[in-house]
Amino acid sequence: MCVTPSWAREESGQAILPDQLVQEEMNNWMSSCLDCVVGRKEFNLGRYLIRIARRDTVPLIFDEFANYKSSIKTGCLFVFNNPDFYAASDASVYDAMRYLADEMEPISPLPAEALLNGAALNKSLRLNCPVTGIETVFDDFDCIAFCPQAENISDPLYDPLMAAPFPCVNMTSDVYAFSLFVRETAQLLFGEEVYRLDCSRIKEVFDYAIQRFHRLALSTIRRFAAKTDVRKCPVHVEVGEEYWVAAHQDPAFAETVKECYRHELPKTYGPRLIQRWQDHFEERQPFTAAGVSACGSPTAGVSYSY
């Protein structure tokens, strides 16, 4: 059961908490309370790097994640232990997002002001592709900002999808996560790496992986919708289950204007990625992960700003 920690219910103006306690609270939340089904799974499999961060340590943490060799890591969470932005503080979402944009600026090619106002902060990492077994550049390791204040329904930028117990920035790649999921599906079905299977079995792996990954995505979105006042912050899966709608644009780092965007679900973007793998295995062209992810597109709905 997910219960708000006692320190988060206290009056604002409290002293800074020990980093160890903050780390423990974030670990507990990731393990049991995170609504993103895939993210929770990855954390519980030990594939998340979580570090207490400051502006001057952000580049070091990113380098640690980018060069992690001892095991697979699919996500990096930069957690900022600043009492000015604890859940019990008087800070707004805008305040917290401005702070996070400034803290992450050292690894951004854009200034903090751009990150605050909807720009993306994405990084490219060269990793072994879990499907082909070949070193590949994954260009969609996107950084997204989260803060406790996003759960406050009276805040102009209310959006529970962007809420976390402490201000933090999550860095993950949808394409890499799906690639790893395909590999796990091959191991589940046939006990083998994808690139060692024949064409008929590879197709079976692809079809089953899309179905399973799509169901996980639907579960995540519906969990978010259940905890959100959708009259103020729309979030839903469209009829046909090809797209989902939220009051923010993926992969924007942060936003000061909340508008509705529709985003692709796995059954929409998955076939594009699978076609690239099929072209690779059938020797039509080498696999590349670049440019698979698509940004959310504006759609009709509520619009509000800070």
C-alpha positions in Angstrom: 0.0 0.0 0.0 1.3 3.5 -0.9 1.1 5.9 2.0 2.4 9.5 2.0 5.4 9.5 4.4 5.0 11.4 7.7 7.6 13.9 6.8 5.6 14.9 3.7 2.6 15.7 5.8 4.5 18.1 8.1 4.5 21.9 7.9 6.9 23.5 5.4 10.1 25.1 6.5 11.6 21.8 7.6 15.3 21.1 7.6 17.0 19.1 4.8 16.5 15.3 5.1 19.4 12.9 5.1 20.2 11.8 1.5 20.0 8.2 2.6 16.4 8.7 3.7 15.5 10.4 0.5 17.0 7.6 -1.5 15.1 5.0 0.6 11.8 6.8 0.0 12.4 6.9 -3.7 13.4 3.3 -3.8 10.2 2.3 -1.9 8.1 4.5 -4.3 9.7 3.0 -7.4 9.3 -0.5 -6.1 5.7 -0.3 -4.9 3.9 2.9 -5.9 5.2 3.9 -9.4 2.2 3.8 -11.8 4.4 3.2 -14.8 4.2 -0.6 -15.0 7.3 -1.0 -17.2 9.3 1.4 -15.0 8.4 -0.4 -11.9 9.3 -3.7 -13.5 12.7 -2.4 -14.6 13.5 -1.0 -11.1 12.5 -4.3 -9.4 14.8 -6.1 -11.8 17.7 -3.9 -10.6 18.0 -2.1 -13.9 17.7 1.5 -12.6 20.5 3.8 -11.5 19.2 6.1 -8.8 21.4 8.9 -7.5 21.0 11.9 -5.3 22.0 14.8 -7.6 23.1 18.4 -7.6 23.9 20.6 -10.5 27.6 20.0 -10.2 27.2 16.2 -10.0 24.6 15.8 -12.8 27.4 15.3 -15.5 29.1 12.7 -13.3 25.9 10.7 -12.8 25.1 10.8 -16.5 28.6 9.6 -17.3 28.2 6.8 -14.8 25.0 5.7 -16.4 26.3 6.0 -20.0 29.4 3.9 -19.2 27.7 1.3 -16.9 29.4 -2.0 -17.7 28.7 -4.4 -14.8 25.0 -5.0 -15.8 22.2 -3.7 -18.0 20.7 -0.4 -16.9 17.6 0.9 -18.7 16.9 4.0 -16.6 18.6 6.7 -14.7 16.8 8.8 -12.0 18.4 12.0 -10.8 16.9 12.8 -7.4 17.3 16.3 -5.9 17.2 16.7 -2.1 16.2 20.3 -1.7 13.7 21.1 1.1 12.4 24.2 -0.9 10.7 21.7 -3.1 9.6 19.0 -0.7 5.9 18.0 -0.9 5.1 20.1 2.2 6.8 23.2 0.8 5.0 26.3 -0.6 6.6 25.7 -4.0 4.5 25.5 -7.1 5.0 23.1 -10.1 6.4 26.1 -12.0 8.9 26.7 -9.2 10.0 23.1 -9.1 10.3 22.7 -12.8 12.4 25.9 -13.1 14.7 24.5 -10.4 15.0 21.2 -12.2 15.7 22.8 -15.5 18.5 24.8 -14.0 20.0 21.7 -12.2 20.0 19.6 -15.4 21.4 22.4 -17.6 25.0 21.1 -17.5 24.1 18.1 -19.7 21.8 20.0 -22.0 22.7 21.7 -25.3 19.9 24.1 -24.6 19.6 26.7 -21.8 17.4 26.0 -18.7 14.8 28.5 -20.0 14.2 26.3 -23.1 13.9 23.1 -21.0 11.3 24.8 -18.8 9.2 25.8 -21.7 8.8 22.6 -23.6 12.2 21.7 -25.1 13.4 18.1 -25.0 16.5 17.0 -23.2 17.5 13.8 -24.9 20.8 12.0 -25.0 22.2 9.4 -27.4 23.9 6.3 -26.0 25.8 3.6 -27.9 24.7 0.2 -26.5 24.5 -3.3 -27.7 21.0 -3.8 -29.2 19.3 -6.5 -27.3 17.7 -7.8 -30.5 20.5 -7.8 -33.0 23.4 -8.1 -30.5 25.2 -5.3 -32.4 26.4 -2.0 -31.0 23.8 0.6 -31.9 23.1 4.3 -31.1 19.8 4.8 -29.2 19.0 8.5 -29.6 15.9 8.7 -27.4 17.2 8.7 -23.9 14.8 11.4 -22.9 15.0 13.4 -19.6 11.6 14.2 -18.0 11.1 16.3 -14.9 8.8 15.2 -12.0 7.9 16.9 -8.7 5.6 16.4 -5.7 3.6 19.6 -6.5 2.2 18.1 -9.7 -0.4 16.2 -7.6 -1.8 19.5 -6.2 -5.1 19.9 -8.0 -5.2 23.6 -7.2 -1.9 24.2 -9.0 -2.3 25.7 -12.5 0.1 23.0 -13.8 -1.6 20.1 -12.1 -0.7 16.8 -13.7 -0.3 13.7 -11.5 1.5 11.9 -14.4 4.4 14.2 -13.6 4.4 13.7 -9.8 7.0 12.0 -7.6 7.8 12.1 -3.9 10.8 14.4 -4.5 11.9 16.6 -7.4 13.6 14.3 -9.8 14.4 13.8 -13.5 14.0 10.4 -15.2 16.1 9.4 -18.2 14.9 6.4 -20.2 14.6 5.2 -23.9 11.3 3.8 -25.1 13.1 2.1 -28.0 15.8 0.5 -25.8 13.2 -0.6 -23.3 11.1 -2.2 -26.0 14.2 -3.8 -27.6 15.1 -5.4 -24.2 11.5 -6.6 -23.9 11.7 -8.3 -27.2 14.9 -10.1 -26.1 13.2 -11.2 -22.9 10.2 -12.5 -25.0 12.6 -14.6 -27.1 14.1 -16.0 -24.0 10.7 -16.7 -22.5 9.4 -18.5 -25.6 12.5 -20.2 -26.9 15.2 -19.8 -24.4 17.4 -18.1 -27.0 18.7 -14.7 -28.2 16.6 -13.2 -31.0 19.4 -13.1 -33.5 19.9 -16.8 -33.2 16.4 -17.7 -34.1 15.0 -18.6 -37.6 12.7 -16.2 -39.4 9.5 -17.9 -38.4 10.4 -17.8 -34.7 11.6 -14.2 -34.9 8.2 -13.2 -36.3 6.5 -15.1 -33.5 8.6 -13.2 -30.9 7.9 -9.9 -32.5 4.1 -10.4 -32.6 3.9 -11.6 -29.0 6.2 -8.9 -27.7 4.1 -6.1 -29.3 0.9 -7.5 -27.8 2.5 -7.8 -24.3 4.2 -4.4 -24.3 1.0 -2.8 -25.6 -1.0 -4.3 -22.7 1.5 -2.9 -20.2 1.3 0.5 -21.7 -2.6 0.4 -21.6 -2.4 -0.6 -17.9 -0.1 2.3 -17.1 -2.3 4.9 -18.8 -5.4 3.6 -17.1 -3.7 3.6 -13.7 -2.9 7.3 -14.3 -6.4 8.1 -15.4 -7.9 6.5 -12.3 -5.9 8.9 -10.0 -6.4 12.0 -12.1 -9.2 14.6 -12.3 -9.5 14.2 -16.0 -11.8 17.2 -16.3 -8.8 19.4 -15.6 -6.0 17.1 -16.8 -7.2 14.8 -19.6 -5.6 11.4 -19.9 -7.1 8.5 -21.8 -6.6 5.9 -24.4 -8.3 6.7 -27.7 -10.8 4.3 -29.3 -8.8 1.8 -31.4 -6.0 1.9 -28.8 -3.4 3.3 -31.3 -2.9 6.5 -29.4 -3.3 8.0 -25.9 -3.9 11.5 -24.8 -2.3 13.5 -22.0 -2.1 17.2 -21.0 1.6 17.3 -21.8 3.9 16.5 -24.7 6.3 13.6 -24.6 9.3 14.1 -24.6 9.3 17.7 -23.3 11.5 18.1 -20.3 8.9 20.4 -18.6 6.1 22.8 -19.7 4.6 26.0 -18.5 1.6 25.6 -20.7 -0.6 22.5 -20.4 -2.2 21.4 -23.7 -3.5 18.1 -24.9 -1.3 15.9 -27.0 -1.8 12.5 -28.6 1.0 10.0 -28.4 1.6 6.7 -30.1 1.1 3.4 -28.3 3.2 0.3 -28.9 0.8 -1.1 -31.5 1.5 2.0 -33.5 5.2 2.6 -33.2 6.2 -1.0 -32.6 5.7 -2.2 -36.2 8.1 0.6 -37.4 10.8 -0.7 -35.2 10.1 -4.3 -36.0 10.3 -3.6 -39.7 13.9 -2.2 -39.2 14.8 -5.4 -37.3 13.3 -7.6 -40.1 15.2 -5.6 -42.7 18.4 -6.2 -40.7 17.8 -10.0 -40.3 16.9 -10.3 -44.0 20.0 -8.4 -44.9 18.2 -5.6 -46.7 19.8 -2.9 -44.6 21.7 -2.6 -41.2 19.6 -1.9 -38.2 19.4 1.7 -36.9 17.4 2.8 -33.8 17.6 6.5 -34.8 14.4 8.4 -35.5 11.9 5.7 -34.4 10.3 7.7 -31.6 7.7 10.3 -32.5 6.8 13.4 -30.5 3.2 13.9 -29.3 1.0 15.9 -31.6 -1.5 18.6 -30.5 -5.1 17.6 -30.2 -8.4 19.2 -29.1 -8.9 19.5 -25.4 -8.2 21.6 -22.3 -5.4 24.2 -22.4 -4.2 26.1 -19.4 -1.0 27.8 -18.4 1.0 29.1 -15.5 
